[in-house]
Amino acid sequence: MYSPSRIFLLATLTSVLFVSMPISAKETRHHVAQTTVQKTIKADGSSIERAIVIIENDTTRGIAAEYSWIEEHMPEYRVVGQALLKKNDSVYDRIDVQNEAGDIRSIYFDIKSFFGMINGKPR
């Protein structure tokens, strides 16, 4: 069960962390939740090569960051599927989303930093 303060942090993460995509590659760190999302012009999540990189040390917080990104950038879509993918030395989540018209899109997230982690420690 999440405490009210944790819910507040997740809500803050949703509204503040994923506001815009910078022009050049850099990292943006949210001062409260400490989740980092690497953003570049190419990181739009449309393919593995353009995956949104989420830097987190905990699986639960990393997944919350993925869903927050979707809610912020694709509010008209709902999650309909998810797959774990491995390519080279990275691990990716492909999250499939669908809008009311039935259009389905796949969003790719690089989750190597938090996959299988709990508070910075492997499970």
Secondary structure in CASP SS format (residue, H / E / C, confidence):
PFRMAT SS
TARGET T0000
AUTHOR 0000-0000-0000
METHOD secondary structure of the structure
MODEL  1
M C 1.00
Y C 1.00
S C 1.00
P H 1.00
S H 1.00
R H 1.00
I H 1.00
F H 1.00
L H 1.00
L H 1.00
A H 1.00
T H 1.00
L H 1.00
T H 1.00
S H 1.00
V H 1.00
L H 1.00
F C 1.00
V C 1.00
S C 1.00
M C 1.00
P C 1.00
I C 1.00
S C 1.00
A C 1.00
K E 1.00
E E 1.00
T E 1.00
R E 1.00
H C 1.00
H C 1.00
V C 1.00
A C 1.00
Q C 1.00
T C 1.00
T E 1.00
V E 1.00
Q E 1.00
K E 1.00
T C 1.00
I C 1.00
K C 1.00
A C 1.00
D C 1.00
G C 1.00
S C 1.00
S C 1.00
I C 1.00
E C 1.00
R C 1.00
A C 1.00
I E 1.00
V E 1.00
I E 1.00
I E 1.00
E C 1.00
N C 1.00
D C 1.00
T H 1.00
T H 1.00
R H 1.00
G H 1.00
I H 1.00
A H 1.00
A H 1.00
E H 1.00
Y H 1.00
S H 1.00
W H 1.00
I H 1.00
E H 1.00
E H 1.00
H H 1.00
M C 1.00
P C 1.00
E C 1.00
Y C 1.00
R E 1.00
V E 1.00
V E 1.00
G E 1.00
Q E 1.00
A E 1.00
L E 1.00
L E 1.00
K E 1.00
K E 1.00
N C 1.00
D C 1.00
S E 1.00
V E 1.00
Y E 1.00
D E 1.00
R E 1.00
I E 1.00
D E 1.00
V E 1.00
Q E 1.00
N C 1.00
E C 1.00
A C 1.00
G C 1.00
D C 1.00
I E 1.00
R E 1.00
S E 1.00
I E 1.00
Y E 1.00
F E 1.00
D E 1.00
I C 1.00
K C 1.00
S C 1.00
F C 1.00
F C 1.00
G C 1.00
M E 1.00
I E 1.00
N C 1.00
G C 1.00
K E 1.00
P E 1.00
R C 1.00
END
